[in-house]
């Protein structure tokens, strides 16, 4: 199969390498707005608690793994990318509109689980769409542009959500109609702007291209080139005994700890903001700071992760994440000690959390790039499909455990205990990353 597109080489922009890449901006605005407002609806509209938020997130995470397997196989069988992406965008349109119309928490939870089944359907197709329409030398810039559209779109969606809830605070679900319209707009732009197929590639090409794999792993949806078989898992114990000090197993463990810590923290964080009395608008502003920080940091993350600098970047960004969690932990600890009072000093609480969550967004931009590049480096010459499958399976397990335990722990022991465990898990990942780098260099001697 060809490795180049049919278009002649052109000069490309680092922000928007081709105009048709704007197709990804509205749908990412819709997705970000939806993921922020969903826990807000559970807390403010349905008057539920952190357990319901955790249940919703857990149902979503459980759906992701089988959905990623299913849609990956479908993507390989389909001859064109646009129909699969159109199905993704239109399905999101329907789900968002339905969430805006339901009146029961159970229906909302079922729709969020359905969202988990639909969300990964366009992940591989969007990556392959870029590979098939850009020449080899253009792809690094194309994927940088693709990532920028995703992050900028997310920032726009959260900003739109903030403006919407500030003006229509009495009807929060109505924002989902705007999200549905944005997803539908991407479906229209897909057929208006995106050229017809030039050449067709398999999903395995994603794993062989550094920027493509980085972009695919950044979506946080599981990525299975092949399903790890029962035999594979049966041999895992022997594999861990013989390779436990090698770089790939250590990377998998470090990634598991990172994902576990992130889901443990994030699931309880929105209920914590509600507990502080920030309100829906304040929660959107805190999330806006996170996305804005990612937007600013993303262009610098690639240069900060070149070569062996990725080893330093992944450790520094993990420490930065742990510091952000620790800051929120201190803040959450002061309240039960009586040194701070909830539902007062809203502006001060807002500024503090904007700062902490922006710090976490800054860290994740560098972490996502450096960790995916280190994984790509270590998988060279190995069975890529099996290792990526194991990485996604462990990531999915970490997400389910993190989100599920977050609700249980917080409901029984409070926010501070949950955030403290997040700090411990994130800090534990740091020495594992250091050991993986040492193991990689030892392998090369």
N, C-alpha and C positions, 0 to 999 in steps of 0.2 A: 504494500500500500504506500501511496505517496506520502512524503513528509512535508510537503510544501503546498501552500494555497495557490490559487490561480492568479491572484492579483500581483502586479508588479511591485517591487520593493518601494516602499514609501517612507518618508520621514514620519515618525510617530511621536505623539506627545506623551509625557510621563503621566499626565492626569487623564487624558482622554485620547487613546491611541487611534480609535476610529469612532465616528459619530454613533454608529449602531450599538456601541457598548452602553449607551444611555438607557437601553432597554432594561438593564438590571437595576437602575436607580429607583423607579417607582415601586417595584415589588419588594425591594429591600427596605424602603421606607414603610411599606405596609407591614412587613414581617416584624420590624423592630417596634413599631407602634403597637402591634398586636401583642407581642410578648411582654411589653411593659404594662399594658392596660389590663391584661388578663388577671394577674393577681390583684390589681386594683379593684376590678369588678367583684372578685371573690370577697374581698375585705370590705369594700364600701357599699356595693350594690346588694350583695347577698348576705352581708354582715356575718360572714364566717371567720375562721381564725387561721392560724399558721398551719394547723393540721390539714385543712382543706386545700391550702396553697401547696403544701407538700404532696398531697394526694394527686392533685392535678399535674404537678411536675413529674411525679413518679409514673403516672399513667402515660404521659407523653414520652418519657425516656424509655419505658418498656416497649412502646410501639416502634421506636426508631430502629432497633436492631433488625427485626424481621422485615420492616419496610425497606431498609437500605438494601438488604439482600434481594428482595423482590424487584425493586426498581432498577438495581444494577443489572440483573438478568434481562429485564425488559429493554434497558438501554442498549445492551449488546445486540439484541435481536432486531431492534428497529433500524431502518436504513437512514432515517433523517432525525435531526435533533429538534427542529422547530415544533413538530406535533407534541413531543413529550414535554417540552417547556411550556407550550400553550396549555396542555392538560394540567400542569402544575399550577400555572397562574390562574386559570379559570376555576380549578378546584379550591384554591385559596380564596378566591372571590366568593364562592358559595359558602365556604365555612365561616368566613368573617361575617357575611351577611346573616347567617343563621345564628351566630353567637349574639349578634345585636338584637335578635328577635325573641330568643328563648327567655323563659321567666323562672326556671328552676335550676338549682345548683347541680343536680344530677345530670341534666341535659348539657349544661356547660362543661362538665367534666368529660362526658362522652364526646363532645365536639372537640375538646382539646386532645383527647386520645386520637380522634380521627385526624386532627391536624398533624400529629406525630406520624401517622401513616402516609400522609401526603407530602409533608415538608421535604423529605430527601429525594423526591421523584425527579427534581430537576438538577440535582447537584452534579452528577457525572456528566449529564448532557450539556450543561453550561461550560464545563471545563473542556469537553471535546469540541464544542462549538468553536471555541477560541483556537484550539490546536489545529483544527481543520481549515480555519480561515486566515491564519497568520503564518507567514513563512518562519522558518526556524530562527533566524536572527532577530525577528520582531517579537518573538513570544515573551521574552523577559519583560519588555515594556508593556506588552498586551496584558499580561497577568498582573503587573503592578497597577495598570489602569483598571482592570477588573476588580481588584481588591479595593481600590479607591472608590469606585462606583458603589461597591457594597457598603463600605463604611460611611461614605457621604450620604448615601441613601438612608442608612440607618439613623444618622444624625438628623436628617431632614424629617424623617418619620416621627422621631421622638419630639422634635421641636414642634411639629404640627400637632402632636398629641397634647403637648403642654398648652398651646394656644387654644385648642379645642376645649379641653376640660376647664380652662379658666373662664371661657365664655359660656359653656353649656354644662356646668357642674351638676345641674339637676338631672341630667340625662347622659351619664357616662357611656352607656352602651352605644349611643349614636355615633361615637367616633369610629366604630367598626364599619359603618357605611362608607366613611372616607377611606379606610384601609381597603375595603373591598373594591372601591373605585380605582385606587392606585394599582392593585393587583391586576384588575381588568385593563388598565391603561398599558401595563407591560405586555399583556397578551396582544393588544392591538399593535403596539410598536414593534413587536416581534415579527409580524408579517409585513409591516410597512418598511422597516429599516434593515432587517437582517437579510443578507443575501442568501440565495439558495445554496445547497450543499456543494462544496467543491471536491472534497475527498473525504473518505470515511475512515476513521481509526477506531481501534478497540479500546476498552477501558484500561487495558494493561499499559497503554502508552502513557497514561497519566503518571503511573509509578516510575516510568523511566525518564521523566522530564522534571527537573528540580523545581522550577517555578510552578508547574502545574500541580505537582504533589503538594507543595506548600499551600497553594490556593485551595486545593480540595480539602486538605486537613483543617484548614482555617475555618471551614463552614461548621465544624463541630458535629456534623452528621457522620455516622459510622461509614466506613469505606471498605467494602469487601470485594476484592478481586476474585476470591474463591472462599467458600465457607470452610473454616477449619473442621476437619472431619473428626469423628469419634476416636479414630486411631491417633490423630494428631494430639488430641487432648489426653489420651491414655499414655502417650509418650512424654507428656509435658513434665511429669515428675522426674523422669530420667534426664530430660533436657535441662531442667533447672539444676540438677545435681552436677551435670558435666559443664554447663555453661553459665552458672549463676554469677560468675565473676567476669563474664564477657560483656561486651558493650550493648548488644541488642536486648538481652533480658533486663539489664539495668535500665535501659531507656524505657522499656515497657513498664517497669515498676515505678520509675519516676513519673511517667505520664499518668499512671493510675493514681498515684498520690495527688498529683496536681488536679486531676479531674474530680477526684473525691472531695478535696478541700474546696474547690470552686463551687460544686453543687451543694455541699454542706452549708457553705456561707451564703450563696446567692438565694437559695430557697427561703431562708429565714430573714433575709435582709429587707425585702419589701414590707413584710409584716412588722419588722422592727421600726421602719420609717413611719408606718401607720401608727404604731404604739407611741412614737414620739410626737404625733399630732401634726405631721407635715402636710397631710392632705394629698389629694391626687396630683395637683399641680406641682407640689414640692417633690413628689416621687418622680415625676417626669423630668424635673430639672436635675435631680441627682443622676438619673440615667443619661440625661443629655451630656452632663460633664464627662461621664465615662466614654461615650461615643465620640465626643469632640476630642478628647485626649487621644483616642485611637487614631482618629483622622489625622491629627498633627504628627503623631509618632510613626505612623506606618511608612511614610516615604524614607525615613531614616533607619528603619529596622533592617533593611536588606544590607546596607553598607556596614551596619554594626554587627552583622552575622556572617561576614565573609570569612571563609576559611576557618582557622582555629578561633577567631573572635566569637563564633557561635557558642563555643564552650563557655566563654566568659559571660556572654549575653544571656544565656539560659539560666545561669546561676544568679546573675545580678537581678534579672527580672523576677525570678522566684523569691529572692529576698525582698524585692520591692512589693510583691504581692503579700508576702507574710507581714511586712510592715504595715500595709494598708489594713489587713485583717486585725492586726494587733491594735491599731489606732481605734478601730470600731469597737474592739473588745474592751479597751480602757473606757471608752465612752459608755458602753453598755453596762460596765461594772459599776460606774459611779452612780447610776440611778438606783439600783437596789440598796446601795450603801447610804442612800439619802443625801448624797452630795450634789445630785442633780435631780430635777423634777421633770417627769414627762408632761407633755402638753403645755409647756411654758417655754418662753424664749425660742419661739419657732424660727426666727431669722438666724439666731446663733446656731441652732441645731442644723438648719439647712446648709449654712456655710461650711460647717464642719464636715458634714456628709458629702457635700459637693467636692470638697478637697480630697477626702479619702477615696471616693469612688472614681474621681479623675485619676488619682494615683494608680488605682487598680487597672483602669483602662490603658494608661501609659505602659504599665508592666505587661499586660497581655499582648499588646502589639509586638513588643520585642520578643516575648516568650513564644508566641505562635510561629514567628518566622524562624527563630533560632532552633526551636525544638524540632520542627519539621525538617529543617536542613540537616540536623544531626541524625535524624532517623534515616533520611535519604542517603546520607554518607555511609551509615553503618549497614544499610541493606544491599549495598553494591556487592554483587557476586553471590547473593543469597537467594533463597526461595521467597521472593518478594510477596507473592500472593498470600502465602501462609502467615508470614510475619505481620503484614498489614491487617489480615483478618484477625489475628490474635490481638493486635493493638486496638482495633475497633471493638472487639468483644470485651476486652478489659476496660476500655473507655466507657462502653455502655454499662457494664457492671458498676463501675465507679459512679456513674451518673445516677443509676437507680438506687444504689446504696446511699449515696450522698444526699439525694433529695428526700428519700424515704426516712432516713435516720434524722434528717434535719427537723422534720415536723415532730417526730417522737421525742427527740432530745429537748427541743425548745419547749414543747408543751409540758414536759415533766421537770426540767431543770432551769429553764430560762434562756434568754438570748445569749447571755455572756458565756454560758457553758458551751453552746454550739459554736460561737465564734472562736472560743479558746481551742476547741478541737480542730477547727479550720487552720488556725495558726500552727498547731502541732503537726498536722498532716503536710502543710506546705513546707515547713522547715525541714521535715523528714525527707522531702524530695531533694533538697539541696545536696547533701553528701552522696546521694545515689547518682545524681547528674555528674558530680565530680569523679566518682569512681568509674562511670561509664566512659568519660573522656580518657582517663588513664588506661582503661582496658582497651580502648580503640588504638591508642598509641603503642601499647605493648604488642598488640596484634600486628602492627606494621613493622616492628623491629625485625 
